[in-house]
Amino acid sequence: MRFAPRTIYAQLVLLLALLLIATATLTHVALRYSAAQRSSVEGLSQQVVAAVRAIESGNNSGRNPPPGIRFAAMPRMGAPMDGPDGDASPDDLQHGSRFPFLAELRDQISAQLDGREVQIDLAHRGVAWIRMSGDDPRWIGVGLTQFHHRAVIEFSGLVLAIGGVLVLLAAGYYARRLGRLLGELAAQAPALARGELLTPIESGPIEVRALGRALADSSRKVAEVARERSVLLAGISHDLRTPLARLQLALELLPDTDPALSAGMQTDIVEIEAIISQFIAYARDERDEPEQTIDLVALAELLLRTPGRIAADWSIVAPTRMNVRGRPLALKRALSNLLQNAERYGAAPYEILLHEVAAHAEVIVSDRGAGLPPEQLQRVLEPFQRGGASQDQPGAGLGLAIAARVASMHGGALVLRNRDGGGLRAELCLGAVS
């Protein structure tokens, strides 16, 4: 709608205004047609009529009025109840007939007294003025103290009850509507962290739509940065690996080279290349890689067949298949890092266990090495942190950090635990099984 409020403030103001109008309307209708009101008005009108007839018949002088009713014969309409000599005029009356219950009380009193003129005055804590019968110009004033104390309280309570119910309904509706929109934005936040493009929200208040557009713009900028980073890393990889390849080739072609020295240099070159690969892998993080369905069991079996790996040292416990949605290269790198970490710093026998935990996939890689000191189990998951036996081994300390980030990227986590009897247990928790 063209003129509909579009900001949260304007929508709340409109909602409160409609709420006040609805409360007043429903209260008016409820009081006019409620059985409780009719019962109260009927009882009060009967008491007023009985008091008037008692005065007119001369059977009651005013000393013993009905319970809750005060009355006196006045010389003219509007005179105070405390005496017949007051000089209040009819113009001084604060008429209560504009209220539904008082209008009905007036009509019922008039009907029971053969159509006499009746006025309700609120100036004196509620007085019903009834013209005397025949040609007598005087009025009878009957104090409505019972109505003043009970009916007003009932009226106020009904108004508060109706208003409270409407406030709860309106607040619940608006909170649910706003919560649904914010929930959609919250659901998009993980996708932003994964580097995916977001679709802006086109409905709801201006503030929510602005936030949705800001998140969508941020996702595009994150994607652009990821593309630029990939190009930069590809150039770095090429520029660093090319000289290393030339050095390796030169070592093989040099004559009369000490074999031990040549082998040591070859090992250094391989380690440098491995460190460069880890740096690039950590910096790339594969967030721009598209997701697809991956069979973790097939991936684990493929890694166990990697050349140079002693298959007899490994055992695998897994179902026939275990599919998850994820990034193939990232998951392959994370699982490969865990296997290499077990072989390099642990001891055989090694084990891979794949199973479901609360409908989520979990891959556990275990070894029988020395394990880690308890205070290092969390620290070694950070970049460039090394612990235990790895401190004296070549490497950059990025393998477990890469695996932990891949797990987080897939909605899970990497947890390290020491095993009873010695060894380390790396639990790679991933997303839901598909």
N, C-alpha and C positions, 0 to 999 in steps of 0.2 A: 504493500500500500504506500502511496506517495507521501501521505502526511503522517504515517505511523512513526512513533518515536523510535530512534535508532541507537541511542546511547543507553547504557545501563541506568544512568541517573534518570533520564526522561521516562524510561519504561517503569522504573520503580515509582516515580511520581504519579504516572497515569494509573498504575495498579492500585496505589493507595487511594487515589481519588475515586476510582470505581468501587473500591472496597467500602469507602465511607458511604457512597450513594446506596450501594447494595445493603449495607447494614441498616441505614435509616429506612429504606423501603421495606425490607423484611421485618424490621421491628414494628413498623406501623401496621403492616398486614397481620403480624402475629398477635399484636395487642388488640387489634380490632376484632379478630375472629377466634381468639383463643378461648377455650372452655373455662379456664381458670378466671379470665377476666370477667366473662359473663356471670359466673357464679359469684364473684366478689361484688360486681355491680348490682346484681339482683338482691343479694343480702343487704348491702348498704342502702339501696333505694328503699327497701321494705322498712328498715329501721328509721330512715328519714321520714317516710310517709307516716309511720306509726307515731313519731314524735309530733309531727304537724297536726295529725288528727287528735292527739291527746291534748294539745294546747287549745285547739279550736273547740273541743267538746267540754273544756273546762275540767277534765279529769286529771290533769297534771299541771301543776303550777310552775314547773321548772325545777323544783327542788330535787326530784328523783328521776332524772332522765334515763333513758335506756343506756346500757353499758357502751361506753365509747362515744356517746353523742352528747354534745352541749347545745342548748337552744335557748332563745329568748325572743320575745315579741318586740319588734322594732317599729317605730313610727313611720319609717320610710326606707326604701331600698338603699343600701349602702351604709346605713348607720352601724357603728362598731358594736360588736357583741357585748362589750363590757357595760353598756348602758344605752338607754334610748335617746339620749340627748346629743349624740355625736353629730357633727355637721358634715360628714363625708357625703359626697354626691355620687350619683350613678357613674359619672365620668371617671371617678377614681378607681373603679373596679378593675382588677386584673383578671380578665375573663379566662377561665380554663376550658371553655367549650371548644377551643381549637385542638385540644388533645382528644384522641379517639375515645379513651375510657371515660373521661369527664363528660364528653358530649353524649355518650350512651347513658351515663348516670342521669344527666339532666332530662333526657327524653323519657327514661323509665319513670322518674319521679313525676314528670308532667302527665304521663299516660295514666298513672295510678291515681292522680288527683284531678281527673276529668279535664285534662288539657290546660291546667293553670300555667301561668308564666313562671319559669324557673331560670335562675341564673346561678352560675358557679363563680365564686370570687376566691382568688388565690391570695389576696392581700392579707387575710387574717388567718393564715395557716389552713386555708381551705374551708369556705363557708358556702352552703347551699341556701340561696335566697328563694323563698316561695311566696308568691302573692297570696294573701288571705282570700278566702272565698267570699262570694257576693260582692257587695259594693265597698267593702272595707279596703281602704287604700294602703293599709299597712302591709309590711312584709314580715315573714318569719325567717330568721337566720338560724340555721342548724350547723354547728361546727363539725367538720368531718375529720376529727382527730384520728379515728381508726384508719380512714383512708390515707391520711397524711403519713402515718408511720408504716403501715404494712404494704399498701398498694404501691407506694413510691419505691420501696425496697424491692418488691417483686418486679416492678417495671425496670429498675436499674439492673437487677440481676439478669433479667431476660435480655436486655440490651448487651450487657457484657458477655453473656453466653453466646449470643448470635455473632457479635463482633469477634469474639475469640475463635469461634469455629471458622469464620470467613478468613481471619488472619492466617490460621494454620493451613487452610486449603490453598490460599493464594501464595503463601510463603513456600509451601511444599511444591506447588506447580512451578513457580519461578526458579526455585533452587534446583529442581529436577531438570528443567530446561537448560539452565545455565551449566549445571553439572554435566549434562550430556555433551554440550559443546566443548567444555574444558576436558572432558574425558577423551573426546576425539583428538584434541591437541596433544594430550598426554600420551595417547597411543601412538602418535606420530614421532614422539621424541626419540625412541630407540632407533627408528629408521633414520633419523637425522644423524645420530651417532654412527650408524653403519655406512653413512655416505650416500644414502638413497635420496632420490628426488621426492619432494613432498607436494601434495596437491593442496592449495590454499582453501580454507573454509569460506564459503560464500553466503552463509546464513548466520543469523544471530546478531547481537549488538555490534556496534562499530568497533568497540574495544576488542572483542573476540576475533572479529574478522581481521583487524589490524595485526593482532598477534599471529593469526594463521598465515597472513601474507609475509610477516617477518620471518617465520619459521621456513616458509617455502623459499624465500630469498636466501636465507642462510644455507638451506640445503643445496641450492644451485651454486653458491660460492664455495661450499665445501667440495662439491663435485669438481668444480674448476680447479681448485687447489690440488685435488687428488690427481687430476689429469696432468697438471704441470709438474707435480712431484714425480709421476711415473716417467715423464720424458726426461727429467733431470737425472733420475736414478739410472735410467737406461744409458744415458751419456756417461755417467760416472763409472758404471759397470764396464762399459766398453773401454774407457780411457785407462782404467786401472788394470784390467785383465790383459790388455794387449801388451804392455811392457812385461808383465809377469810371464806371459807365453813366450816372448822373445828371450827372456832370461833362461827359461827352462829349456828352450831349444838350443841356446848357446852353450849351456852346460853339457848337453849331450854331445855337441859337436866339438867341444874343446879337446885337443889331444893331450896326452900325458897328464891327466888330472887325477889327483889322489881320489880313489874310489870312495873312501870314507868321507872326505870333504865334499865330494860331489853329491853323495847320498844325503848328507846333512843339509846342503843347500837346497836340494830337491824337496826335502821335508819342510824346510822353512817356507819355500814358495807355496807348497800345498796348504800349509797352515795359514799363510797370509791370504791366499785365495778363499779359504774357508771363512776366515774372519770377515773379509770383504763381503762374502755372500750373506753372512749373518747380519751385518750392518744394513745391507740393502734390503734384506728380507724384513728386518724390524722396521725400517723406515717406510717400506712400501705398504705393509700390513694387509694388503689384499682387500681393502674395503670396497674398492670399485669392481671387484670380481662378482659377476652375476651369480645368484643362488640357483641351485638345482638339487634334485633328490640324489642322495649319496648312500650307498650301501656300506656302512662302516665295517662290516665283517669282510667284505671283498677288499676294502682298502687295507685292513690290517693284514690279510693274507698276502696281498701284493707286496707290502713293505717287508714281510718276513722272507720273501723270495729275492730281496735286494742282493746283488752280487757282493760277496765278501762277508755276508752275514751267515753265521753258523746256525742253520735251522735246527740242529739237534739240541741246541741250548735253550730253545724257546718252546713253550707250549701255549696253546690258545684254547680258551673255553668261551664258546659263543653260540648263539642260536644260528639257524640257517641264514637268516637275513636280519638286518636292522637298518631301516632307512630313516634318514633325517634330511631336513632341508638345510643346505649350507653351501659354503664356498669350497669347491673341491681342492684347489691348490692350497688354500689356507689350512684346511683340515689335514691334508696330507703332510704339510710341513710341520704342523703341531704334533701329530702322532709320530712322525719320523724323528723329531727332536726328542721325544720321550724315550723312544727305543734306543737312540744313540746315547742319550744320557745314562740309561741303565747299563748299556754295554761298556761305556767309557769309564764310569765312576762306580758301578756296582759289580756284582759277581753273579755267575750262573748258579742255579737255573733261573731263567727269566720266564715271566708269565704275562699273557694278555687276557684279560677278562672283559667281555662285553655283555652288558645286561641292562634291563630297564629298572629305573627307580622313580616311582611316582609318575609313570608315563614319559619319563625323560631318559635319553640315552646316556650311558656312562661307560667310559673306557678306562680300565685300570691296568697300569703297567707296573709290574713288581719285579724286584730283584732281591738277591741275598747278599748284598754288600754290607758295608759298615753303617749305612744310613747317614743321618745328619743330626747334629746337636739340636735339641728342641727349639732353641732360640733362633736357629737359622732356617727353620722350615718355611716361614713366611718371607723372610728377607731375601732368599735366593730367587723368589719369583719376580723381583724387581730387576730392571735392566742393569747390566754390568756388575751384578752381585754374584759372588761365587762362594761356595762353602765346602767344608769337609775335604775330601781327597781332590776335588777339582781345583783347589787353589794352587796346586803344584803341577797342573796339567795345562797344555795349550788351550786357548779358547778365549772368547770375549765375554762370556757370561750372559749371553742373550738367548740361548736355547729355551730355557724354561720361561723366560719373560715373553718370548714369542708365543709359546704354547698357551700361557695364561691369557694373553690378549686375544688369541683366536677363540678361546673358550668364552671370554666375555663378549666377544663379537657375536657369538652364537647363543647368547642368553644363558650362559652357564659360568663355570669357574673351574680353576685348577687348584686342587688341594693336595698337599704332600703330607704323608704320615709315615712314621717309623713302624716297621713290622715287628711283631713278636718273634724272637729268635734271630733278629738281625735283618737288615735290608730296608729298602725304601719302597713306598707304595705311592704312585702318582695317580690321582683320581681326576680324570678329565670329564667333567660334567657338561653335557651339551643340551640342545633344545629338545623339544618334544619329538617323540618317535612318530613318523608319518606312516 
